[in-house]
Amino acid sequence: MIFLSCTKPIDNLYSPKTLAHDIIDLEEFISIGDIHILVEYIDFKAATSDSIIGKSYYELLNEANRFNREIKLKEKLERNALLVDNVQKILEDRLSNHLCDDYILEMKKKGIHKHNDKKDNSLEMYEDSYLIDY
């Protein structure tokens, strides 16, 4: 009597001894990108001495994806914090050095936000000319 198992390789339990063989089997069920993520996560966990023996590759892949999402979120938050800090520092520097006036002068020199500082007296209207007496 022969019993055949219908399990997918993704449901196999991780073992360092069978990892190379399991990865070959996994290539049929998951993408190469997911395999790279899985292998990097296994290497990371092995380097940190965290025990992952006995977990299925499915569990490990989910943990790896969750871990990558958390890392990307932290990186994004750090980048945004740096940008906010940089903008605040620039504003504080300009305000403390009165560079806002210099900025406005530079914008006027470039032709942006030009204002006519000269008055044209020939077109100026006097109130007396609009006085209507009933």
HELIX and SHEET records of a PDB file:
HELIX    1   1 PRO A    9  ASP A   11  5                                   3    
HELIX    2   2 LEU A   19  LEU A   26  1                                   8    
HELIX    3   3 ILE A   32  ALA A   47  1                                  16    
HELIX    4   4 TYR A   57  SER A   96  1                                  40    
HELIX    5   5 LEU A   99  LYS A  109  1                                  11    
HELIX    6   6 ASN A  121  LEU A  123  5                                   3    
HELIX    7   7 GLU A  127  TYR A  130  5                                   4    
END                                                                             
